[in-house]
Amino acid sequence: MSATAAAATTLEDVLRERHRRCLPALARLKLLARNGRGTGTDVRAATTEVLKELEAAETVLLDAFSGSVRREALAHFLACRVNRLTIVAEHAAATADAGDLPVLRRLLYQFHALAEAMWKVQLGLRIRNPRSIAGRT
């Protein structure tokens, strides 16, 4: 990416790129839920990938809110969401190891729905006068 292109990168662009990067893992989770052939390792790998991208997007978003009175409230809200996703991911991996397909399906669909809801929150935030985010992708 050129210096000019990096400078032109907006917060929304960075968040959309992070979301795009986690889509294959979310798709793998849906497939695992449908066919039930996944192991705990498969579930852990996919959920970890999604969580990694969500946390990276969160970091960029919170950096953009630095100096804002909304930053702490947003940080707390996002941390609670990530915590909930982490718990569901751990339960899904343990359930996959145990071979309980109906519960695994429910947990994977729940994880998918929670992750997509978090992306909607992150992509839907509007910031007045955001700080430059060049180089944070």
N, C-alpha and C positions, 0 to 999 in steps of 0.2 A: 504494500500500500504506500503510495507516495505521501509526502509530507502534506501536500494540499488536500488529498483525500482524507488523511487522518484528521486534519483540522476540521474538515467539513462533517465528520462523523457526529451524528446526534445521539442523544441518550436513547431515543426510540430505536435507532438503527442498531445500537449495541445490544439492547434488550431483545430485539427481534432476532439477531444473530445467535444470541445465547439460547433463545427458545428453539430456533431452527436446529441447533446442535443437539438438543435433547430429544427431538422428535423420533429419531430411530430407536432410542431406548424405550420411549413410551410405546412405540409400535411393537417392540419385542415383548413388553409386558402384556399388551393386549393379546398377542399371539399365545403367550404362555397361559393366559387365562382361558383362552378358547380351547387349546389342545391339551392342556394339563400335563405336558411332557417335560416341564421345566424342573430343574433341581433348585435347591436353596442357593447354590452357587450362581446359577443363571439369574435368579431373582435378585440376589445381592448385587451382581454386576450391573444390571439394568437400573435398579433403584439408586445405586451409588452414582451412576452417570447422571441421572436426572437431578439428584440432590446437588451434585457438584456444579452443574450449570445454574441451578436456581440460586445457590449460594454465591456464585460469581456474579450473577445479575444483581443480587441483593447488595453486594459490595459496591458495585458501580452506582446503583440507585442511591444508596446511603451517602456515598461520596458526593453525588450531585445535590443532596439535601444538606450538606454540611453548612452550618450557620443558620439553618432554618429551625423555627420553633417546632416544626412538625417532625423533625428527624428522630427524636427519641421515641415518640409514639409509633412512628413507622417501624423503627428498629425493633421495638417490642412486639408489635403485631407480626412482623415477618419472622422473628425468632420463634414465636409461638406456632406459626404455620409450619416452619421447618421442623420443629420438634414433633409436631403431630405427624408429619410425613415420615420422619425417621422411625417413629414408633410403629406406624403401619408397615413400613418397609421391613423392619425387624420381625414383626409378626408374620408377614408374608413369607419371608425366607424360612423361618422356623416351620411354618405350615407346609411349605413345599418339601422340606426335608422329611416331615412326618407323613407326607403323601395324602393329606386331606384335601382333595380336589375342590369340593364345594366351598370350603372356607377359603382356600387359596384364591379361587375365582373372585369371591366377594372382596377379599383384601386387595387384590390387584386392581379391580375396578375402582375400589375406594381410593387407592393410591393415585391412580390415573386421574380421577375426578379432582382430588385435592391438588395435585400438581398443576392441572390445567387451570383450576381456580386461582392458584397463586400466580401463574403466568398472567392471567387476566388482570389481577390486581396490579402487578408490576408494570404491565404494558399500558394500563389505563391511567396511571398517575400522570398528572400534569405539573410541571415545575416552571415557576417563573424565574427567568434569568438563570438557567442551569450553568454550573461551572463547566469548563472545557473538559471533555472526557477523552480527548485524543490519546491513543496509546493504552487504553484500558481494556482492550478486547482480549 
